[in-house]
Amino acid sequence: MREKLYRFMQGRYGLDRLSQVMMIGGLVILVIASFVRRPVIVSNIIYLAGIVIVILGYVRVFSRNIQKRYRENEKFMSLTAGIRRLFSKEKYMMKQRKDYRIFTCPGCKQKIRIPKGKGKIEITCPKCRTKFIKKT
């Protein structure tokens, strides 16, 4: 069975980030449509939109026009770069908070990372040389 699937997918585009977002987004819309009861026409339109988005995601996966799907995915990735960078930065900051305290310089608003457990220390901002005292 695995070999049949492998042969079927040869020459096809496959799964990429845009296809994943379309399929997950379509499923979320379908779940939302299942909770919307009144008016019925609105729930049917939402349900139909969810189905269409999921189908378009699968069409992208099974497409043989690899160059066009690649360009579409690159455009999507460039449009969402700012959002992904923001979430990546927040994820990194949450990971750093385990071992470090992060302070903001009162002079220039620069973020400064100081190891936890050092007690009350004088911090010098590396950017503007402002000195301030904080407890880690």
N, C-alpha and C positions, 0 to 999 in steps of 0.2 A: 504494500500500500504506500509506503514511504517513497519507494522508487517511482510509482505512478504519479504521485504528487510532485516529485522532483522533476520528472519529464514534462508534466503539465505546466509547471512554472518556468521552465527554460524559455528565455526570450521575452519574458514578461517583466514588468517594472518591479513589482513586489511592494512590500510595506515600507512607508516612510513616515516622517513626522506629520505631514499634512493629512495623510490617510488615517493615521491614528486619531488625530484631533477630530476629523470628520466623523469617524465611526463612534468615538466616545461621545462627541457632541450630539450626534443623532440619537444615541441611546438615552442620553440625559433628557433630550427633548421628548422622546417617547415616554419616559417615566413621568415627566411633567404633564404630558397630555393625558396620562391615565388618571391623574388627580383632578384635572379640570373637568367639571361635569356640566356646568351651564355657562353660556349657551352651547348647545351641542355642536353647532356649526363651527364655533371657535375651536372646540376640542378636536374636531375632525381635521381642521386646517393645520393645527399644531401637530397632530399625529401624522398627517400626510407629509408635512415638512420634515419631521424626524426620519420617516421612512426614506424619503428622497435623499437626504443627506447621507444616511447609511449606505444606500445603493451607490451613490456617487463615490463614496470611499472605496467600496469594493470594485467599482469600475476602474478607479485609479490603480488599485493593486493588480488587477488582471490585464491592464493595458499593455499593448506591445509598442506603443509610441514612447519609448524610454526618454528621448531628448525633451519632448514636450512636458512629460511628468516631472523630469528633473528640474526644468526651468520653473515650473509651477511651485515645486517644493522650495527652491532657492528663493523665489519671490516671497513665499510665506515665511521662510526663516528670516529673511532680511526685515520684513514688516514686524515680526514678533521679537526681534533681537533685543530691543529695549526692555520689554517685559521679562524676557528670560534672564537678561542680565540683572535686573532688579531682584528677581527671586533667587538667583544664584548668589548675589551679594548678601541677601538676608540670610540665606542658608549658611553661608560662610561665617557671618557675624554670630549666628546662634551657636555654631560649632566652637567659635573662639570664646564665647562667654563661659564655657566650662572651665577654662584655665586662666582667663584674663578678665580684667575689668576694663571697660572701654569708657574713657572720659572725653569730653568735648572741651577744647581750649576756649576759655572765655574771651580771648582776644580775636582769634581768627576763625573759630569754629572747626578747627582741624580735629579729627578723631585720633585719640592717642590710646594705645593698648599697653596696659600695665599688668604684670603678673599678679594674681590674687595672693592674699596672705602676707603682704609686706608691711602691714600696719599703716600708720599715718605717715605719708611721705610728701616731699616737695617735688612736684612734677614740672619740668621745663619743656615747653612746647618746642619741638624741633624746627618748626616753621617760622614762628614769630618771636621765639625766646621769652614768652610770657611765663612767669612762674606762678604756680598756685598749689595749694596744699589740699590733698584728698586722702581719704582712708581706703585702702584696698582691702 
